[in-house]
Amino acid sequence: MPAGLLATDMDRTLLPNGLQDPEPGALDRFREWAGRRSPHQLAFVTGRHRALALEVVAEYRLPEPDWLVCNVGTEIYAAGEERPLGPWEEALERGFDPEAVREWARGALPGARLQEAAKQSPLKVSFYLDEEPDASALQERLEAGLREGSRAARVVVSFDETEERGLVDFLAPGSGKANALDFLRRHLGLSQEQVLYAGDSGNDADALLSGVCGVLVGNATESVRDQLRAELGNHPAARLYFARRPYTAGILEGMAHYGWEEP
């Protein structure tokens, strides 16, 4: 196939660090493909900040990606660069007041706990919830409250199955994994058909339903599967493959489904 971009979430998608056992040899097969991936490019897309993302790249002996999309799509880094892409960062800085959003969210989310300082940024405010939320309903309620108060922010709700806690991210308008991926796609001059995105959780939903070649890996929870099935009808251009195999093996399965070379 022509040159494309393979983009993948990290935790519990590329990385076999969830509750299910990984398929033996799958990560090795992905490493082998990535080592000879030219002319394709590789992007890791994560809720982690850059330093923490690079830590797991080293820990799991992952190939160096061409791009890192960090902090739930609020930062894009080219390989080896310590500063985010300027045009993307500048576009997102307009209209987001993290302090005002943080204070409003404390009232809107009784019992929620602010995440650690390392997980906050000028373009992202993040909270923990003590239980698994109804992601769609909570997102709708929070977005409605933000609109009523004329506060500019995106809302992403997800669930960390390994820690058994909910996650709520308030992001700068125009950010998120889907918008960052679309910016990168256009930056590289690629069509949506030339982009494959793999994920496992609610914070991958916008990217999986964006019209690129989406792959939901097999270890995704049933609630995430139900959420995406329910939302498919609202995204007529979406292409979403529900893989049966977990983690990296699910990525490889999705690559074969869309006609990419399977390692």
SULGI-V51683 format. One record per backbone hydrogen bond with DSSP energy under -0.5 kcal/mol. CO is the residue of the C=O (numbers start at 1). NH is the residue of the N-H. Records with the same first field share a line. If there is no record, write none. Layout:
# SULGI-V51683
CO->NH  NH
This chain:
# SULGI-V51683
4->41
5->7  196
6->43
7->198
8->45
9->14
10->13  14  15
15->12  17
22->24
23->26
25->29
26->30
27->31
28->32
29->33
30->34
31->35
32->36
33->36
34->37
37->40
41->6
42->66  67
43->8  45
44->69
45->10
46->72  73
48->71
49->53
50->54
51->55
52->56
53->57
54->58
55->59
56->60
57->62
58->61
66->79
67->44
68->70  77
69->46
70->74  75
71->74
75->70
76->85
77->68
78->81
85->89
86->90
87->91
88->92
89->93
90->94
93->96
95->97
96->98
97->101
98->102
99->103
100->104
101->105
102->106
103->107
104->107  108
105->109
109->112
113->128
116->119
117->120
121->124
123->172
124->121
125->170
126->115
127->168
128->113
129->166
133->135
134->138
135->139
136->140
137->141
138->142
139->143
140->144
141->145
142->146
143->147
144->148
145->149
146->151
147->150
151->153
154->171
156->169
158->167
159->161
160->164  165
165->160
166->129
167->158
168->127
169->156  171
170->125
171->154
172->175
176->180
177->181
178->182
179->183
180->184
181->185
182->186
183->187
184->188
185->189  190
186->189
191->194
192->195  213
194->5
195->213
196->7
197->215
198->9
199->217
201->204
202->205
204->208
205->209
207->210
212->214  239
213->197
214->241
215->199  217
216->243
217->220
221->225
222->226
223->227
224->228
225->229
226->230
227->231
228->232
229->233
231->234
232->235
235->238
239->214
241->216  243
245->218
246->249  250
247->250  251
248->252
249->253
250->254
251->255
252->256
253->257
254->258
255->260
256->259
261->263
